[in-house]
Amino acid sequence: MANRMWTPNIGGKRHAVVARWNPFTFAGELVVNGVIVKSWGGPRLAKPDINFQIEGHDAFLRNNLMSWDLFVDGEKIPHKQNVS
């Protein structure tokens, strides 16, 4: 599975957000602080954003055709490199 990880600081606390997906089918799951909060079947190309919350803050994953981008309170969060 492909992975992408972010560690946004929300309310003075770092959170671990991980998207894991199959690069062929795009089926995958969203994990926040070790808990699976969403899962989806493939393909999500041109599908809506995946909305969720982190400690009451609005967040969403947006498909960028090759992977995912994370936004919290409308701000794009940089992802961590080389996540396995």
N, C-alpha and C positions, 0 to 999 in steps of 0.2 A: 504494500500500500504506500501511496505517496503521503507525505505529511507536511504540514506547515504549522509553525508555533509562534504565538505572540505572548508577551508578558506585560499587558497594560497595567498601569498604576491607577487604581480607582479607590478613592477615599483613603489614600495613604497606604494602600495595601496592594502588593503585586499579585496578579492573578495569572494562572497558566491557562491559555486557550489554545487548543490543538484541533486542527481539521485533519482528518484522515480519510483518504478516498482511493478508490481503484482508478488508476489512470486510463483504463480501457473502457469501463462502464460508467465512471464517475459516481457510483454508489459510495456512500461514506457515512461518517459520523462526526459530530462536534462534541468535544470534551472540554468542560470548564472545571478547573481545579480537581481533575481526576474523575469527574462524574459525566457520563454521557448524557447530554441534554437534548440532542436531536440526532436523528439518523434519517437517511434518505436512500431510495433506490436510484439507480442510474437513469438515464443521463439528465443532468441538470443544465445543459446548455440552453441559454435563453430563458431559463426559469426565473421566478422571483427570488429576491434575496432571502436568506435564512435569518429570520429575526429571533432574538432572544434577549435576555437581560443579565447583567452582571451587577449584583448588589443594587438593584433598582435603576441602573443606568441602561438606556436603550443601546443595543448593539446589533450588528448584523454582519453576516458573511456575504460577500458579493463575488460571483463567479467571474473570473477574468479570462475565460476560455482555456487557460492552461492550469490554473490553480485557483486560489481564493485570496481575497483581501478582507481584512477585518476593519470595521468602523465602530467606534464607541462614541456616543453622543455626537454623531456626525463627523468625527475626526478620524482620518485613516491612521491606523496603528502600524508602525513598521514591524515586519516579521523577523524572527530569528533565522539566521543562516545555518545550513547543514544540520537539520533535525532528522534523526532517524527513528 
